[in-house]
Amino acid sequence: MGSFMGQYPTSLPVLLLVSAVLLLNADLGLCGCFKRIFSFGDSIIDTGNGAYAGGNNPGPIAQLPYGMTYFHQPTGRVSDGRVIVDFYAQALGLPLLPPSMPQAGTGQFPTGANFAVFGSLALSPDYYKTKYNFTMPMPWCLDRQLESFKMVLARIAPGEAATKSLLGESLIVMGEIGGNDYNFWFSARRSREIADKYMPDVVARIGAGVQEVINLGARTVLVPGNFPIGCVPAYLSGFRTDNSADYDEFRCLRWFNDFSQRHNQALKQEISRLRAHNPGAKIIYADYYGAAMEFVRNPHNHGIDDPLLACCGGAGPYHTGKSCKNTATIWGDPAKFASWDQIHMTEKAYSVIADGVLNGSYADSSLLHAC
C-alpha cells in the first residue's frame, strides 16, 4: 500500500532525537538469531525517512496525532504508533530500526537500518512518464533505496567478503513495496486495465530487488504482498458506488481486492522462481492480504469495532473528507480501529499482521524460526 490521497511527508527536528532514543529503549523480544534488519519499502514501514526528506516543509505526519499511541509524539511513522517492522525488530530482540537518511553518510547501523521512504514506488517514476505519460507525485523508488543501501554497505562493510558476512547474519525486509505504483495511478482515475498490464513489471522489479540483495550476500529475505485495498477507507470513499455487486460480503470493493490478489499471486510465482535459482537463500512470502483480512472478517476478535472506518479524519463516508492532522477528528481509541488515517493502518492492525508473519500463520515460514 503506501501514500495516497492527500498525505504528505514532512519533518521536525525532534525526529532525529526520537530515533536515537528508540535505539536505546526498544523492548527486547524472543529471538536473537539475526544481528540486524535492513528494510525497504514505502510509508507502511517508513520509520522517519519521508519526514526527514521533507526538510523544513511542515505537515501532518510530523505532528500529533501521528505517534500518539506508543511514542506519545510524532516520529515520522505514518500511524498512531508502531509500524510492522517495529514489531519484527522487537520480537527478534533488536532495537527499533532507525531511518537511514539522517545518518546515511556517517552511521554504522550496528543493528540495521530502514531505507523505506514515504510514497516510494517499486518502478522508477521515469517508467510511468516514458511509457504512459503519467507523472508520479513522489520521486522515491526501490532503485534509489537500493543505491543508498549499497553506498552504506561499502562504508560499513567494505569488500565482498565483509559485505557477505554482514548480510549473511541479517534479515532483509523487502517491502511492502509496489502499492503506490497502483495507489497513485488509481487515485488519478487512470485506466484499471492499464494497471493490470504493468503489474508484471512491478512484480519483476520487486523480484530483481530480492535477487540484488541475495547477490550481495543476503541469506534471509522477507517479501510481503499487498493489502486488501478494497477495504481501505480512502478507496471505499473515493470509488463509492450504488451498485451492490461492486461490494463483497465484507462491504469491501470487490474489483480492488481482486486486483491485490492478482498482484500477490504473481509475486508468489516470482518468489518460487527466485527460490529455484537461489537454493542457499531463504525467501519468505508474507501474506499481508490474508493477515489483514483477519480483522476484516472477525473484527471483534481483535477488539476492532468497524474495520472499514478510519480513526483520524473527517465526517464523510468511512470518516473521510478531511486529512488526518492536528485539526482532524479522532473518532475514538485507535486500538478499536484498523485504519488510522484512511489509507495507513493503526498500530493495532499492524500488530495483528506482524503476529501472523512472526508465528507463521500468514507466512510460508515463521519469521521467529527463520534461522
N, C-alpha and C positions, 0 to 999 in steps of 0.2 A: 504494500500500500504506500503511504507516504504523504506528501504535502498536496493540498488540493483546496480549491475554492476559498481563497481569501486568507490563508495563514502564511505569515511572512517571517523569515529569520531575522533575529536581532541580537544585540549584545549588551552586557552590563559588566563593568569592571569586577564586580563581585564573583563572576563566574570562575575566574582563574583561581581565586582563593577557595571557593567551594570545591573545585576539582581536587585541589591539594588536600583539603581536609578529608574528602571522601576516601582518598587513598589511605589515610591513616586510621580511619574509623569504620571501615566496612565490616559487616558481620562475616565471620568465617563459617564455612559450610562443612560438608561431609567428606569431600573427596579432594585429594591433593596430588592427583596424577598429572595434571597439566601445570606447568610453571607459569604460563601466561596465556592470555587470549588476545588475538588480533581480529578485529571485526570490521566489516564493510557493509554499506547499506544506505538507507535513507532515514527519514525522521522517525521511523518506527524504533530504531535503536540508537539514533544520534544522542550522544551524551554531552554535547556542547559545541560541536564544530560549526553548526549552522549559525548559532548565536555569535560565535567568535568571528565568523566570516562576514557577518552583518556589520561589523565595525561600529560606528557611532550612530547607526540608524536605530533609534529606539522603537520597540514594538512589543507585541503581546507575549511572546514566549520568554522574554527576559523580565517579565513582571508576574506578580501574583495575579490570578490564582494558579498559574503554572507552578508546579513544585509544592503545592500547599499540603499534600498529604504526608509524605515521608520526610522530605527535606525541610519543609516549612519555609521555603524560599525558592525562587527560580534558579535552576541550574543549567538551563539550555535544553533540558529534556522536554519533549513535546507531549507532556502528560501531566497528571496531577502529582505523580510521584515517580517511582522507578519504571524503567522500561525493560523489555525482555532480557537483554544482555546483562542487565544488573542482576537478575535472578540467577542466570547461569554463573556469573562470577561468584556470587555469594555461595551457591550450592557447591561450587568446586573449590571453595576455600581461598578465593582470591579477592583482593580489593576491587572496588568498582572501577570500571575502565575509564581512564582519563581521555578526553578528546585529544586527538593527535595534533591538531593545528597549532594550539598555543605553544607547544614545545617541539614542533617539527624539526627545528634545526639544532636543538640542544638536549632534548630529553633522552634519557637512557631507557625508559619504559621497561623496568625490570619485571613487571607483571603484565605487560601488554599495553595495547592502546587501541582506541576506537577511531577508525578512519571514515565512518559513516557520516554523511552530511545531509542535512535537511534539504529536501527537494531533488535529491540525486536520481539520475536515470541509469538504466543499465547500458543503453546505447548512447553514443555521443549526440549532443544537440545538432551537430552538423549532419548527422544521418537524416534527421527529420526535415531539416532545411533543404538539403540537397534532393532528397527523394520525394518529399511531399509538400515542399514549400510551406512548412509549418515551423514556427518559431517557438521552441520550448521556453517557458518563463524562467528557468533556472539553468545555470551553466555547469553544474556539477554532474559527474557521471562516474561510472565504475573505472574507466580508464584513468581518470585523474586520481582517484583514490589509490589505485594500484601503483601508479607512478610515485606518489608520495610515500607509500609503503616501502617500495624498493629503495628510495633515497634514504629512508630511516634505517633500513636493514644494512645498507652499505656503510652507514656510520656506526651502528651499534654492534654489528657482527660482520666486519669486513672479511671478504674472501668466501669462496664457495663452501669450504668445509665448515667455517664458523656459522654461516647462514643456515646450512642444512642442519647443523646441530641444534641451533636455537629453535628453528621451526619444527624440528622433529619432536620437541617436547612442549609444543604449543598447540592450542586449539584455534582453528580458523573458523570464524562465523561469516559465511558468505551471504549476507542479506538478513532480512528480506530486501531484495533489490529487484527492480523491474516494475513495481506497482505504479510508479509515477510515469513510466512510459505510456501507461494506459490512462491514469488519472487525468493528466493534463490534456490528453487527446479527447477524452470523453467530455471533460468539463467545457471544452471549446465547441462541443456539439459536432465533432468531426465524425466521419463515417465509421460505424461499428464494423462494417465488413473490412475496411482497410486495417483496423486494429487486428483483426484475425489474420490478415495477410502478413503483417510484420511481426506477429507473435514468434514465429520460428527464429527470427533474428535476435529478439530479446533473449530467448532461451539459449540460443547459441552463444551469445555474449556472456551470459552467466556461466555457462559451461566452460568457455575459454578462460574466464577468471579463475575458476576452480583448477583447471589444468595448469594455469600460470603459477599459482601458489604451490601446487604439488611439484612442479618442475623446480621451484626454488628450495624445496625440502620439506614442505608440509606433509604430515602423515595422517592427520585427522581434520576433516573439513565437514562442518555442518552447513547444509544448504536448505534453507526454508523455502516453502512455497508461498503463494499469495493467499490472501484472506477472502472470505465471502463478501465481496464488495457490494453485493446486492442487499446486504443487511446493514450497511453503513448509513447513518442519518443523512449525510451530505448527498449521497446517491438517491436515497429514498425521497428526499425533498426535491432535489434537482431534476429527477426523472419520474416524478409522480404522475400516475395516470388513473383514469377512471375504469380501466379495463381489468377486471378481476383476474383474467387469465395471465396478466403480466406478473402476478404475485404467486409465490409458493405457499405451502401450508403454514409457514412461519412468518408470513407477511413480508418476506424479502422479495426483491426484484429478481425474477427467475432468470432473465437473459444474462444479467451481470454475474450472477452466481455460476451459471453455466460457463460463462467466459473464463472466470477464475479457475474453474475445474479443468477447462481445456488447457490453460496455461500450466497448471500443476501436472497434468498428465504428460504434457510434452517435456516438462522439466524432469519428471521421474524417468522418462525414457532417456534423456540426456545423461542423467546420473548413472543409469545402467550401462550406457556406453563408456562413460568415464571409468567406472569400476572395472570393466573388462580390460581397459587399456592401462590401468594403474593398480595391479593386484597388491602392491605393497602399501597402498593407502586405504584409509577407512573413510568412506564418504557416506555421511548420514543424511537422509532426507527427513526434514522436519515438517510435519503436516500441520501447518498453521491454520489451514482451512478447517480441518476436522476438529482441531482443538478449539477454535473459535465457535464452531457450531455447537460445542458442548453447552455454552451459556446462552445460545440462541434457542436450542431445543429445550433445555432444562434450566432456565434462569434461576428459579428459586432454589435449586440445589447449590447454587453459588452465592446466594444472598442478593441476587440482582432482581430488581422489580420488573423493568421492561428493557430488554437488551437493545431495542431499536431507538431509544430516546437518548439524546446527549445530556450530559450533566451540566455542561457550561455552554451557554448560547443565548438564544432569543426565545420569543414566544410563538414562533412559527411552527409549522409541522415538524415533528420529531425534535423540537427545541432548536430549530434552525432559525435563520433570519437575522442573526447577529453573530459576529465573530466572538470567539472566547477571548476576552480581555478584562481589564480590571473594572469595566462598567457592565460586563455581561451578567446575566442571571446565573447563579449556581442553584440548580434545582433540587439539591439535597446532598446527602452524604455520597461522595464519589464512589465509595465501596459498594453502593447499591446500583451502580451504573456500569455498563460495559463500554459505552462510548464517552470519551471525555469532552472533546471539542468539535464533535460532529464528523470528524474524519479519523482522528487518532483515538486510541483506547485509554481507558483508565488503568492505573496500577493494578487494580483488582483483576481486570480482564487479562492483562499481561502476565499476572502471576498464574492464572489458570492455564494459559498457553504454555508458559515456561515449564510448569509442573508436568504437563503432558509430554513434553520433549525430554525432560530430565529423567522421568521414570519409564519412558519408552512406550507409553500408551499412544502417543501421537508422534512417534519417530520410529524408523525401521530398526533402530538400535538405541537403547537407553543411553543418554548422554552421560549419566552418572557412572555408567560401566563401560564407557567407550575406550578406556585404556586400562 
